Amino acid sequence: MSLQRPDGRVGVLLIALFAVAATHAAPALLDAPFTDHMVVQRDRPIAVWGAAAPGARVDLQLAGHAQRVRANRSGRWQATLPALPAGGPHVLNVASQGRHQRVDDVLIGDVWLCSGQSNMALPVERTLDARAEVAAATHDRIRLLQIPAQDSAVPTQRFADAPQWQPATPDAVRGFSATCYYFARALQRDVDVPMGLINASWNGSRIEAWTRADALHRVDGQAPALVVLDQYAQDPAAALVAWGAQWEQAWQRDSADVRQPWHVDDTGPWQRASPTTAWVAPALADHLGMGWYRTTLQLDAAQAGQPSVLELGRIDELDTTWINGRIVGSSFGAGLARRYVLPAGTLHAGANTLVVNVLNTYREGGLPAEPRALRLADGSRLPLAGPWDYQTVPAAQRMPPTAPWLSSWGMGTLHNGMVAPLAGYRLRGALWYQGESNTFEAGAYAAKLAAYRASLRASFGSALPLLVVQLAGFGPAPLQPEASDWAQLREAQRRVVATDPHAALVVALDIGEHDDLHPANKQAVGQRLARAALHLAYADPAPGSGPVPVHVRRDGNGVRVAFADIENGLVAHGGLSPVGFELCGDTQTSCRYAQARIDGNDVVLAADGAGQATRVRYGWAGSPVITLYDRNGLPAGPFEVPIR
């Protein structure tokens, strides 16, 4: 083969080819997030890390500062460069054994981690005035790093798909977290430095998935699942069996009866399904909660003896599946096709019973009428066409335990895949917008939020500022005082933040939409987050939130609630008297709406039986009507406080 060029420049061509080959053959010296356009935290030592040949020398240069380190026996290296003031752009150069990596357009500023579930993930293109907001998003000093969706049962050091920093342009902002972007845009008006935004969020995720396993061990009741998670990393098949036993024990503990619907001989109360083109059981298409589905498949001895894969199609949203009383798999995700490899001995000649437990928590869901089959090693495919039976489960039993290795509903899985590779990257603070997927266990959320906080600070610093967005309003407005999981979870958020001098709470209750879990007014959320950040992280003396209750006491025949963190006084929007207050005794049925009037920085309450009240609630519903604000437009958040 000849490499002769018409102009005779053979050497230049060879050099270029070898350079291209070397680029593809050798991994990058630097791990993500060290890429062009990155922002590193100002005024703090700068940690940098990556991979090189084992024992190799690594030389770094940034903004006139140099550092030399050696890779360890595994080829990992880490260096610390001196702190730098806000500014740039700079160039980071890294070299080792003839290899060189250059990172251009490095800015020094403030870096924020934005994490949570769908309301944090919601992109700019789905918010109010999206077209104008996207078109106007030209902010070179706001940089975006979108962490790829990645879960893992064990902590990872590197991202499988390395993310790249991008300046805020219309194309980059369009799909980026709106809450995160609007926060930085508002904050930069007062803090004139570059802003680096790291978005690590996942729709529908639970708080446990974002929390390190060592922090979860300190939460009551989590240890058994964490033991199974450790086992899963070594022996997934054995872990599935062990977790299946935990699932079945939890069902028998929490169920109103002692039936075992996964058993072949379970007798009650199954109904024959009448499939449509959309659903196996149309009655469950709009069912929120749990349902059971069952069918049988006839096999001969030759078929039963083959390796096989169970194909269940896309289930909405969590399934746990048994064949002949043996658990064979569990998955989470509305669009995820289920494929379970069946262990030897699962099937037998004759009738084989398939049972699928399905949990649906939001809008239509269940078991759609998709092609399902048992695929055998000989290439044959046996359809699971039915007939199918089903039964529903009372709402009080709607939440089963979930396998600890599931992606967004697991334990530590999203921390391991999306946060652990960032550990040590200096941050100015973190934003957390999550909770909707934990409302079913609101009473346990306070301990889990505290564990998440500890997890975050173990990775990024013990005094890391944490800004928590409280759940927005969702659901119909109440007609009378009611018990509310959403209100209980908001109260857990409030109480955890209230005990932490390095945390702030952002009220979003009044920004919610009663029929949409994802309110579009993320601009207001971003502005309130920026206000809280100014107070918490930049020592701005202005209150970081709206009015906060500080004391509740009896006052004659009524009750007086004293508020702090008020600017320019209290006001009731939409009327002379604030609404949303309740006076309660020790039970839910004792709660009564209270007449309220503003008296300076206090609210005075009166209601029949006020003398027997032991606590005050405000904004206590999924989507309550609240009207108490300060005159700068920030609302008083929901609360439940005892009367002293």
MOZIQUI-V331634 format. One record per pair of residues at least 6 apart in sequence whose ideal C-beta (glycine too) atoms are under 8 Angstrom apart, sorted by sequence separation. I is the first residue (numbers start at 1). GAP is how many residues later the second one is. If there is no record, write none. Layout:
{{I | GAP} {I | GAP}}
This chain:
{{4 | 6} {40 | 6} {52 | 6} {60 | 6} {61 | 6} {71 | 6} {84 | 6} {94 | 6} {95 | 6} {114 | 6} {124 | 6} {127 | 6} {150 | 6} {166 | 6} {216 | 6} {217 | 6} {252 | 6} {260 | 6} {275 | 6} {276 | 6} {279 | 6} {321 | 6} {322 | 6} {360 | 6} {375 | 6} {376 | 6} {404 | 6} {405 | 6} {407 | 6} {408 | 6} {438 | 6} {457 | 6} {497 | 6} {513 | 6} {534 | 6} {535 | 6} {553 | 6} {554 | 6} {572 | 6} {584 | 6} {585 | 6} {597 | 6} {607 | 6} {629 | 6} {630 | 6} {3 | 7} {59 | 7} {60 | 7} {70 | 7} {93 | 7} {94 | 7} {188 | 7} {202 | 7} {231 | 7} {232 | 7} {259 | 7} {273 | 7} {274 | 7} {275 | 7} {278 | 7} {284 | 7} {312 | 7} {320 | 7} {321 | 7} {331 | 7} {358 | 7} {374 | 7} {375 | 7} {402 | 7} {403 | 7} {404 | 7} {406 | 7} {407 | 7} {438 | 7} {457 | 7} {496 | 7} {497 | 7} {498 | 7} {512 | 7} {513 | 7} {535 | 7} {552 | 7} {553 | 7} {563 | 7} {572 | 7} {584 | 7} {596 | 7} {597 | 7} {619 | 7} {628 | 7} {629 | 7} {5 | 8} {50 | 8} {59 | 8} {60 | 8} {69 | 8} {93 | 8} {94 | 8} {168 | 8} {173 | 8} {187 | 8} {208 | 8} {231 | 8} {232 | 8} {252 | 8} {273 | 8} {274 | 8} {321 | 8} {358 | 8} {373 | 8} {374 | 8} {402 | 8} {405 | 8} {456 | 8} {497 | 8} {511 | 8} {534 | 8} {535 | 8} {536 | 8} {552 | 8} {570 | 8} {583 | 8} {584 | 8} {596 | 8} {618 | 8} {628 | 8} {59 | 9} {60 | 9} {69 | 9} {93 | 9} {94 | 9} {124 | 9} {125 | 9} {150 | 9} {217 | 9} {251 | 9} {259 | 9} {312 | 9} {320 | 9} {321 | 9} {329 | 9} {358 | 9} {373 | 9} {404 | 9} {535 | 9} {552 | 9} {553 | 9} {582 | 9} {583 | 9} {596 | 9} {626 | 9} {3 | 10} {58 | 10} {69 | 10} {92 | 10} {93 | 10} {124 | 10} {150 | 10} {216 | 10} {229 | 10} {271 | 10} {281 | 10} {319 | 10} {320 | 10} {373 | 10} {374 | 10} {435 | 10} {438 | 10} {456 | 10} {511 | 10} {534 | 10} {551 | 10} {552 | 10} {582 | 10} {595 | 10} {596 | 10} {618 | 10} {626 | 10} {3 | 11} {57 | 11} {58 | 11} {68 | 11} {91 | 11} {92 | 11} {148 | 11} {150 | 11} {184 | 11} {228 | 11} {231 | 11} {232 | 11} {310 | 11} {319 | 11} {329 | 11} {356 | 11} {372 | 11} {373 | 11} {475 | 11} {494 | 11} {508 | 11} {531 | 11} {533 | 11} {551 | 11} {582 | 11} {583 | 11} {594 | 11} {595 | 11} {605 | 11} {48 | 12} {57 | 12} {58 | 12} {67 | 12} {91 | 12} {147 | 12} {148 | 12} {248 | 12} {281 | 12} {318 | 12} {319 | 12} {328 | 12} {371 | 12} {372 | 12} {474 | 12} {493 | 12} {532 | 12} {549 | 12} {550 | 12} {581 | 12} {582 | 12} {594 | 12} {595 | 12} {626 | 12} {57 | 13} {58 | 13} {67 | 13} {91 | 13} {124 | 13} {148 | 13} {168 | 13} {184 | 13} {213 | 13} {280 | 13} {310 | 13} {318 | 13} {453 | 13} {511 | 13} {531 | 13} {532 | 13} {549 | 13} {550 | 13} {581 | 13} {594 | 13} {34 | 14} {48 | 14} {56 | 14} {67 | 14} {92 | 14} {208 | 14} {228 | 14} {248 | 14} {318 | 14} {328 | 14} {511 | 14} {531 | 14} {549 | 14} {550 | 14} {579 | 14} {593 | 14} {624 | 14} {34 | 15} {55 | 15} {56 | 15} {89 | 15} {91 | 15} {148 | 15} {228 | 15} {317 | 15} {328 | 15} {471 | 15} {548 | 15} {581 | 15} {592 | 15} {34 | 16} {46 | 16} {55 | 16} {65 | 16} {89 | 16} {90 | 16} {147 | 16} {181 | 16} {213 | 16} {315 | 16} {317 | 16} {508 | 16} {547 | 16} {548 | 16} {592 | 16} {594 | 16} {54 | 17} {55 | 17} {65 | 17} {88 | 17} {89 | 17} {90 | 17} {146 | 17} {180 | 17} {317 | 17} {321 | 17} {326 | 17} {508 | 17} {528 | 17} {547 | 17} {548 | 17} {579 | 17} {592 | 17} {619 | 17} {30 | 18} {31 | 18} {53 | 18} {54 | 18} {55 | 18} {88 | 18} {89 | 18} {90 | 18} {145 | 18} {225 | 18} {228 | 18} {310 | 18} {316 | 18} {328 | 18} {471 | 18} {547 | 18} {577 | 18} {578 | 18} {618 | 18} {619 | 18} {620 | 18} {30 | 19} {31 | 19} {52 | 19} {54 | 19} {56 | 19} {58 | 19} {60 | 19} {62 | 19} {65 | 19} {88 | 19} {145 | 19} {180 | 19} {310 | 19} {315 | 19} {319 | 19} {321 | 19} {323 | 19} {449 | 19} {471 | 19} {490 | 19} {506 | 19} {546 | 19} {547 | 19} {577 | 19} {590 | 19} {619 | 19} {30 | 20} {31 | 20} {51 | 20} {54 | 20} {87 | 20} {88 | 20} {145 | 20} {146 | 20} {177 | 20} {273 | 20} {314 | 20} {326 | 20} {432 | 20} {470 | 20} {508 | 20} {545 | 20} {561 | 20} {577 | 20} {578 | 20} {618 | 20} {619 | 20} {620 | 20} {29 | 21} {54 | 21} {56 | 21} {58 | 21} {60 | 21} {63 | 21} {87 | 21} {88 | 21} {144 | 21} {145 | 21} {176 | 21} {225 | 21} {314 | 21} {315 | 21} {507 | 21} {543 | 21} {544 | 21} {577 | 21} {617 | 21} {618 | 21} {28 | 22} {29 | 22} {53 | 22} {62 | 22} {86 | 22} {143 | 22} {144 | 22} {177 | 22} {224 | 22} {270 | 22} {314 | 22} {324 | 22} {471 | 22} {506 | 22} {543 | 22} {581 | 22} {583 | 22} {590 | 22} {594 | 22} {617 | 22} {618 | 22} {28 | 23} {29 | 23} {52 | 23} {85 | 23} {86 | 23} {143 | 23} {144 | 23} {176 | 23} {314 | 23} {315 | 23} {323 | 23} {324 | 23} {367 | 23} {470 | 23} {506 | 23} {543 | 23} {547 | 23} {590 | 23} {616 | 23} {617 | 23} {27 | 24} {51 | 24} {84 | 24} {86 | 24} {143 | 24} {144 | 24} {177 | 24} {270 | 24} {313 | 24} {314 | 24} {323 | 24} {324 | 24} {470 | 24} {543 | 24} {559 | 24} {581 | 24} {583 | 24} {585 | 24} {616 | 24} {51 | 25} {52 | 25} {63 | 25} {71 | 25} {142 | 25} {143 | 25} {312 | 25} {313 | 25} {468 | 25} {542 | 25} {578 | 25} {603 | 25} {615 | 25} {616 | 25} {50 | 26} {51 | 26} {142 | 26} {311 | 26} {312 | 26} {430 | 26} {506 | 26} {572 | 26} {583 | 26} {591 | 26} {615 | 26} {49 | 27} {50 | 27} {63 | 27} {140 | 27} {311 | 27} {312 | 27} {505 | 27} {571 | 27} {583 | 27} {585 | 27} {615 | 27} {616 | 27} {49 | 28} {62 | 28} {139 | 28} {140 | 28} {144 | 28} {310 | 28} {311 | 28} {312 | 28} {324 | 28} {325 | 28} {409 | 28} {468 | 28} {504 | 28} {570 | 28} {585 | 28} {586 | 28} {614 | 28} {615 | 28} {29 | 29} {49 | 29} {62 | 29} {139 | 29} {144 | 29} {146 | 29} {310 | 29} {323 | 29} {324 | 29} {408 | 29} {468 | 29} {504 | 29} {584 | 29} {585 | 29} {591 | 29} {614 | 29} {48 | 30} {49 | 30} {62 | 30} {138 | 30} {146 | 30} {309 | 30} {310 | 30} {323 | 30} {354 | 30} {430 | 30} {570 | 30} {583 | 30} {584 | 30} {585 | 30} {598 | 30} {613 | 30} {47 | 31} {48 | 31} {61 | 31} {62 | 31} {137 | 31} {138 | 31} {165 | 31} {261 | 31} {309 | 31} {310 | 31} {323 | 31} {334 | 31} {466 | 31} {504 | 31} {569 | 31} {570 | 31} {584 | 31} {47 | 32} {48 | 32} {60 | 32} {61 | 32} {109 | 32} {137 | 32} {138 | 32} {144 | 32} {309 | 32} {310 | 32} {322 | 32} {323 | 32} {439 | 32} {504 | 32} {569 | 32} {583 | 32} {584 | 32} {47 | 33} {48 | 33} {60 | 33} {137 | 33} {261 | 33} {308 | 33} {309 | 33} {321 | 33} {322 | 33} {427 | 33} {503 | 33} {570 | 33} {583 | 33} {584 | 33} {46 | 34} {59 | 34} {60 | 34} {107 | 34} {307 | 34} {308 | 34} {321 | 34} {322 | 34} {426 | 34} {427 | 34} {430 | 34} {432 | 34} {466 | 34} {502 | 34} {582 | 34} {45 | 35} {46 | 35} {59 | 35} {135 | 35} {137 | 35} {307 | 35} {321 | 35} {424 | 35} {425 | 35} {426 | 35} {429 | 35} {430 | 35} {432 | 35} {433 | 35} {435 | 35} {436 | 35} {468 | 35} {470 | 35} {473 | 35} {559 | 35} {566 | 35} {581 | 35} {582 | 35} {45 | 36} {46 | 36} {58 | 36} {59 | 36} {107 | 36} {134 | 36} {137 | 36} {320 | 36} {321 | 36} {423 | 36} {424 | 36} {429 | 36} {430 | 36} {431 | 36} {432 | 36} {433 | 36} {435 | 36} {466 | 36} {467 | 36} {468 | 36} {470 | 36} {472 | 36} {473 | 36} {581 | 36} {582 | 36} {45 | 37} {46 | 37} {58 | 37} {59 | 37} {137 | 37} {144 | 37} {307 | 37} {319 | 37} {320 | 37} {361 | 37} {422 | 37} {423 | 37} {427 | 37} {428 | 37} {429 | 37} {430 | 37} {432 | 37} {465 | 37} {466 | 37} {467 | 37} {468 | 37} {469 | 37} {470 | 37} {471 | 37} {472 | 37} {473 | 37} {477 | 37} {564 | 37} {581 | 37} {45 | 38} {46 | 38} {58 | 38} {319 | 38} {429 | 38} {431 | 38} {436 | 38} {464 | 38} {465 | 38} {466 | 38} {468 | 38} {470 | 38} {471 | 38} {473 | 38} {474 | 38} {476 | 38} {507 | 38} {563 | 38} {580 | 38} {582 | 38} {44 | 39} {57 | 39} {134 | 39} {142 | 39} {308 | 39} {319 | 39} {359 | 39} {420 | 39} {463 | 39} {465 | 39} {467 | 39} {469 | 39} {470 | 39} {472 | 39} {473 | 39} {474 | 39} {475 | 39} {506 | 39} {507 | 39} {560 | 39} {562 | 39} {563 | 39} {580 | 39} {43 | 40} {56 | 40} {57 | 40} {133 | 40} {134 | 40} {318 | 40} {319 | 40} {359 | 40} {415 | 40} {419 | 40} {472 | 40} {473 | 40} {474 | 40} {504 | 40} {505 | 40} {562 | 40} {563 | 40} {580 | 40} {42 | 41} {43 | 41} {56 | 41} {315 | 41} {318 | 41} {359 | 41} {399 | 41} {471 | 41} {472 | 41} {473 | 41} {504 | 41} {561 | 41} {42 | 42} {43 | 42} {142 | 42} {305 | 42} {316 | 42} {317 | 42} {318 | 42} {398 | 42} {399 | 42} {474 | 42} {560 | 42} {561 | 42} {42 | 43} {43 | 43} {53 | 43} {142 | 43} {304 | 43} {315 | 43} {317 | 43} {357 | 43} {442 | 43} {445 | 43} {449 | 43} {453 | 43} {474 | 43} {560 | 43} {561 | 43} {40 | 44} {42 | 44} {48 | 44} {50 | 44} {52 | 44} {53 | 44} {62 | 44} {137 | 44} {303 | 44} {304 | 44} {310 | 44} {312 | 44} {316 | 44} {317 | 44} {442 | 44} {445 | 44} {449 | 44} {560 | 44} {561 | 44} {580 | 44} {52 | 45} {63 | 45} {304 | 45} {317 | 45} {440 | 45} {443 | 45} {559 | 45} {560 | 45} {580 | 45} {48 | 46} {139 | 46} {142 | 46} {303 | 46} {439 | 46} {442 | 46} {446 | 46} {450 | 46} {558 | 46} {559 | 46} {579 | 46} {580 | 46} {52 | 47} {141 | 47} {439 | 47} {442 | 47} {445 | 47} {449 | 47} {453 | 47} {472 | 47} {558 | 47} {559 | 47} {579 | 47} {580 | 47} {299 | 48} {301 | 48} {304 | 48} {316 | 48} {317 | 48} {445 | 48} {558 | 48} {578 | 48} {579 | 48} {580 | 48} {124 | 49} {125 | 49} {139 | 49} {299 | 49} {300 | 49} {316 | 49} {443 | 49} {446 | 49} {555 | 49} {557 | 49} {578 | 49} {124 | 50} {125 | 50} {299 | 50} {316 | 50} {439 | 50} {442 | 50} {446 | 50} {453 | 50} {578 | 50} {123 | 51} {124 | 51} {127 | 51} {143 | 51} {145 | 51} {147 | 51} {299 | 51} {315 | 51} {438 | 51} {559 | 51} {123 | 52} {124 | 52} {126 | 52} {141 | 52} {142 | 52} {143 | 52} {145 | 52} {147 | 52} {298 | 52} {315 | 52} {316 | 52} {558 | 52} {575 | 52} {123 | 53} {124 | 53} {141 | 53} {142 | 53} {143 | 53} {144 | 53} {145 | 53} {146 | 53} {147 | 53} {149 | 53} {298 | 53} {299 | 53} {315 | 53} {557 | 53} {574 | 53} {123 | 54} {124 | 54} {141 | 54} {143 | 54} {145 | 54} {297 | 54} {298 | 54} {314 | 54} {435 | 54} {557 | 54} {559 | 54} {573 | 54} {122 | 55} {123 | 55} {127 | 55} {142 | 55} {144 | 55} {296 | 55} {297 | 55} {313 | 55} {435 | 55} {561 | 55} {572 | 55} {573 | 55} {121 | 56} {122 | 56} {296 | 56} {314 | 56} {469 | 56} {572 | 56} {573 | 56} {120 | 57} {122 | 57} {124 | 57} {155 | 57} {296 | 57} {297 | 57} {313 | 57} {554 | 57} {559 | 57} {561 | 57} {571 | 57} {572 | 57} {34 | 58} {124 | 58} {151 | 58} {295 | 58} {296 | 58} {313 | 58} {435 | 58} {570 | 58} {571 | 58} {120 | 59} {294 | 59} {295 | 59} {313 | 59} {570 | 59} {571 | 59} {119 | 60} {120 | 60} {262 | 60} {264 | 60} {294 | 60} {311 | 60} {312 | 60} {469 | 60} {570 | 60} {571 | 60} {264 | 61} {294 | 61} {311 | 61} {569 | 61} {570 | 61} {30 | 62} {263 | 62} {293 | 62} {294 | 62} {311 | 62} {467 | 62} {568 | 62} {569 | 62} {114 | 63} {262 | 63} {292 | 63} {293 | 63} {311 | 63} {552 | 63} {567 | 63} {568 | 63} {30 | 64} {292 | 64} {293 | 64} {310 | 64} {311 | 64} {552 | 64} {566 | 64} {567 | 64} {568 | 64} {29 | 65} {38 | 65} {114 | 65} {262 | 65} {292 | 65} {293 | 65} {309 | 65} {310 | 65} {467 | 65} {567 | 65} {29 | 66} {40 | 66} {42 | 66} {114 | 66} {291 | 66} {292 | 66} {308 | 66} {309 | 66} {467 | 66} {29 | 67} {36 | 67} {37 | 67} {39 | 67} {40 | 67} {41 | 67} {42 | 67} {290 | 67} {291 | 67} {308 | 67} {549 | 67} {567 | 67} {35 | 68} {36 | 68} {37 | 68} {38 | 68} {39 | 68} {40 | 68} {41 | 68} {42 | 68} {112 | 68} {290 | 68} {308 | 68} {465 | 68} {34 | 69} {36 | 69} {37 | 69} {38 | 69} {39 | 69} {40 | 69} {41 | 69} {114 | 69} {290 | 69} {291 | 69} {307 | 69} {308 | 69} {467 | 69} {549 | 69} {29 | 70} {37 | 70} {39 | 70} {41 | 70} {289 | 70} {290 | 70} {306 | 70} {307 | 70} {332 | 70} {29 | 71} {30 | 71} {39 | 71} {40 | 71} {112 | 71} {289 | 71} {306 | 71} {465 | 71} {29 | 72} {39 | 72} {112 | 72} {288 | 72} {289 | 72} {306 | 72} {312 | 72} {330 | 72} {465 | 72} {26 | 73} {28 | 73} {30 | 73} {247 | 73} {287 | 73} {288 | 73} {303 | 73} {330 | 73} {563 | 73} {284 | 74} {288 | 74} {293 | 74} {332 | 74} {333 | 74} {291 | 75} {331 | 75} {332 | 75} {333 | 75} {153 | 76} {284 | 76} {291 | 76} {330 | 76} {332 | 76} {361 | 76} {22 | 77} {286 | 77} {288 | 77} {297 | 77} {303 | 77} {332 | 77} {121 | 78} {244 | 78} {286 | 78} {287 | 78} {120 | 79} {153 | 79} {154 | 79} {285 | 79} {287 | 79} {303 | 79} {361 | 79} {121 | 80} {153 | 80} {247 | 80} {285 | 80} {320 | 80} {561 | 80} {76 | 81} {110 | 81} {120 | 81} {121 | 81} {285 | 81} {436 | 81} {547 | 81} {121 | 82} {244 | 82} {284 | 82} {318 | 82} {547 | 82} {110 | 83} {112 | 83} {114 | 83} {118 | 83} {244 | 83} {247 | 83} {284 | 83} {299 | 83} {320 | 83} {546 | 83} {547 | 83} {109 | 84} {110 | 84} {111 | 84} {112 | 84} {114 | 84} {115 | 84} {117 | 84} {243 | 84} {318 | 84} {546 | 84} {559 | 84} {108 | 85} {109 | 85} {110 | 85} {111 | 85} {112 | 85} {113 | 85} {114 | 85} {115 | 85} {116 | 85} {117 | 85} {118 | 85} {281 | 85} {297 | 85} {108 | 86} {109 | 86} {110 | 86} {111 | 86} {112 | 86} {114 | 86} {115 | 86} {117 | 86} {118 | 86} {241 | 86} {280 | 86} {281 | 86} {107 | 87} {109 | 87} {111 | 87} {113 | 87} {114 | 87} {117 | 87} {240 | 87} {243 | 87} {279 | 87} {280 | 87} {297 | 87} {547 | 87} {549 | 87} {117 | 88} {240 | 88} {279 | 88} {280 | 88} {318 | 88} {546 | 88} {547 | 88} {548 | 88} {107 | 89} {116 | 89} {117 | 89} {240 | 89} {264 | 89} {279 | 89} {280 | 89} {295 | 89} {545 | 89} {546 | 89} {547 | 89} {548 | 89} {552 | 89} {554 | 89} {240 | 90} {278 | 90} {279 | 90} {546 | 90} {549 | 90} {552 | 90} {553 | 90} {278 | 91} {295 | 91} {318 | 91} {543 | 91} {546 | 91} {552 | 91} {553 | 91} {277 | 92} {295 | 92} {433 | 92} {545 | 92} {549 | 92} {552 | 92} {262 | 93} {276 | 93} {295 | 93} {551 | 93} {116 | 94} {261 | 94} {275 | 94} {294 | 94} {295 | 94} {115 | 95} {262 | 95} {293 | 95} {294 | 95} {261 | 96} {293 | 96} {294 | 96} {293 | 97} {292 | 98} {431 | 98} {291 | 99} {292 | 99} {291 | 100} {292 | 100} {291 | 101} {292 | 101} {481 | 101} {290 | 102} {291 | 102} {289 | 103} {290 | 103} {481 | 103} {531 | 103} {39 | 104} {289 | 104} {429 | 104} {38 | 105} {287 | 105} {289 | 105} {483 | 105} {37 | 106} {88 | 106} {237 | 106} {280 | 106} {284 | 106} {289 | 106} {482 | 106} {528 | 106} {38 | 107} {51 | 107} {86 | 107} {281 | 107} {283 | 107} {288 | 107} {290 | 107} {429 | 107} {481 | 107} {86 | 108} {280 | 108} {284 | 108} {289 | 108} {290 | 108} {429 | 108} {281 | 109} {283 | 109} {289 | 109} {290 | 109} {428 | 109} {514 | 109} {280 | 110} {288 | 110} {290 | 110} {481 | 110} {509 | 110} {275 | 111} {481 | 111} {512 | 111} {33 | 112} {481 | 112} {204 | 113} {273 | 113} {275 | 113} {480 | 113} {273 | 114} {272 | 115} {273 | 115} {509 | 115} {272 | 116} {273 | 116} {510 | 116} {272 | 117} {273 | 117} {509 | 117} {271 | 118} {270 | 119} {271 | 119} {270 | 120} {271 | 120} {270 | 121} {269 | 122} {268 | 123} {510 | 125} {31 | 126} {32 | 126} {39 | 126} {509 | 126} {31 | 127} {32 | 127} {35 | 127} {37 | 127} {38 | 127} {507 | 127} {31 | 128} {35 | 128} {36 | 128} {37 | 128} {507 | 128} {509 | 128} {35 | 129} {36 | 129} {37 | 129} {490 | 129} {507 | 129} {509 | 129} {32 | 130} {33 | 130} {35 | 130} {37 | 130} {261 | 130} {487 | 130} {507 | 130} {31 | 131} {32 | 131} {507 | 131} {32 | 132} {33 | 132} {487 | 132} {505 | 132} {487 | 133} {28 | 134} {487 | 134} {486 | 135} {487 | 135} {481 | 136} {484 | 136} {486 | 136} {484 | 137} {485 | 137} {487 | 137} {256 | 138} {482 | 138} {484 | 138} {481 | 139} {482 | 139} {256 | 140} {256 | 141} {255 | 142} {254 | 143} {478 | 143} {494 | 143} {477 | 144} {478 | 144} {494 | 144} {478 | 145} {494 | 145} {475 | 146} {476 | 146} {477 | 146} {478 | 146} {475 | 147} {476 | 147} {477 | 147} {490 | 147} {491 | 147} {474 | 148} {475 | 148} {477 | 148} {490 | 148} {491 | 148} {251 | 149} {473 | 149} {474 | 149} {491 | 149} {250 | 150} {473 | 150} {42 | 151} {250 | 151} {473 | 151} {487 | 151} {247 | 153} {487 | 153} {247 | 154} {39 | 155} {41 | 155} {246 | 155} {362 | 155} {39 | 156} {40 | 156} {39 | 157} {38 | 158} {204 | 158} {243 | 160} {243 | 161} {240 | 163} {33 | 165} {239 | 166} {470 | 167} {470 | 168} {236 | 169} {232 | 172} {232 | 173} {229 | 175} {225 | 176} {228 | 176} {229 | 176} {226 | 178} {225 | 179} {229 | 181} {229 | 182} {229 | 183} {226 | 185} {225 | 186} {222 | 189} {216 | 195} {216 | 196} {209 | 197} {209 | 198} {213 | 198} {209 | 199} {213 | 199} {209 | 200} {211 | 200} {212 | 200} {208 | 201} {209 | 201} {211 | 201} {206 | 202} {208 | 202} {209 | 202} {205 | 203} {206 | 203} {208 | 203} {209 | 203} {212 | 203} {204 | 204} {205 | 204} {208 | 204} {209 | 204} {210 | 204} {211 | 204} {202 | 205} {203 | 205} {204 | 205} {209 | 205} {210 | 205} {202 | 206} {209 | 206} {205 | 209} {210 | 209} {202 | 212} {200 | 214} {202 | 216} {200 | 218} {200 | 219} {200 | 222} {221 | 223} {198 | 224} {210 | 224} {219 | 225} {198 | 227} {207 | 227} {220 | 227} {206 | 228} {207 | 228} {219 | 228} {205 | 229} {219 | 229} {207 | 230} {206 | 231} {207 | 231} {201 | 232} {204 | 232} {205 | 232} {206 | 232} {216 | 232} {219 | 232} {204 | 233} {218 | 233} {216 | 235} {215 | 236} {218 | 236} {211 | 237} {215 | 237} {207 | 238} {215 | 239} {216 | 239} {208 | 240} {211 | 240} {215 | 240} {207 | 241} {211 | 241} {214 | 241} {207 | 242} {210 | 242} {212 | 243} {215 | 243} {211 | 244} {214 | 244} {207 | 245} {210 | 245} {212 | 246} {212 | 247} {183 | 248} {180 | 251} {153 | 252} {179 | 252} {179 | 254} {151 | 256} {151 | 257} {153 | 257} {155 | 257} {151 | 259} {153 | 259} {153 | 260} {155 | 260} {156 | 260} {152 | 261} {155 | 261} {156 | 261} {151 | 262} {154 | 262} {159 | 262} {151 | 263} {153 | 263} {157 | 263} {158 | 263} {152 | 264} {156 | 264} {157 | 264} {151 | 265} {152 | 265} {155 | 265} {156 | 265} {151 | 266} {150 | 267} {151 | 267} {150 | 268} {152 | 268} {149 | 269} {148 | 270} {147 | 271} {147 | 275} {179 | 290} {117 | 291} {115 | 304} {113 | 306} {113 | 309} {120 | 311} {120 | 312} {120 | 313} {111 | 314} {113 | 314} {119 | 314} {120 | 314} {111 | 315} {112 | 315} {115 | 315} {116 | 315} {119 | 315} {111 | 316} {112 | 316} {113 | 316} {114 | 316} {115 | 316} {116 | 316} {117 | 316} {111 | 317} {112 | 317} {113 | 317} {114 | 317} {115 | 317} {116 | 317} {117 | 317} {119 | 317} {110 | 318} {112 | 318} {113 | 318} {115 | 318} {116 | 318} {117 | 318} {118 | 318} {112 | 319} {114 | 319} {115 | 319} {117 | 319} {117 | 320} {182 | 340} {186 | 340} {190 | 340} {182 | 341} {185 | 341} {186 | 341} {189 | 341} {183 | 342} {184 | 342} {187 | 342} {113 | 343} {179 | 343} {182 | 343} {183 | 343} {186 | 343} {187 | 343} {191 | 343} {178 | 344} {182 | 344} {183 | 344} {186 | 344} {190 | 344} {178 | 345} {181 | 345} {182 | 345} {186 | 345} {78 | 346} {179 | 346} {180 | 346} {183 | 346} {184 | 346} {187 | 346} {113 | 347} {179 | 347} {183 | 347} {187 | 347} {191 | 347} {178 | 348} {190 | 348} {120 | 349} {119 | 350} {179 | 350} {183 | 350} {190 | 350} {116 | 353} {119 | 353} {49 | 375} {47 | 377} {47 | 378} {47 | 379} {46 | 380} {45 | 381} {44 | 382} {41 | 384} {41 | 385} {40 | 386} {41 | 386} {41 | 387} {32 | 389} {33 | 389} {31 | 390} {133 | 390} {33 | 392} {126 | 392} {128 | 392} {127 | 393} {128 | 393} {126 | 394} {127 | 394} {128 | 394} {129 | 394} {127 | 395} {128 | 395} {122 | 396} {127 | 396} {119 | 398} {124 | 398} {118 | 399} {119 | 399} {118 | 400} {119 | 400} {122 | 400}}
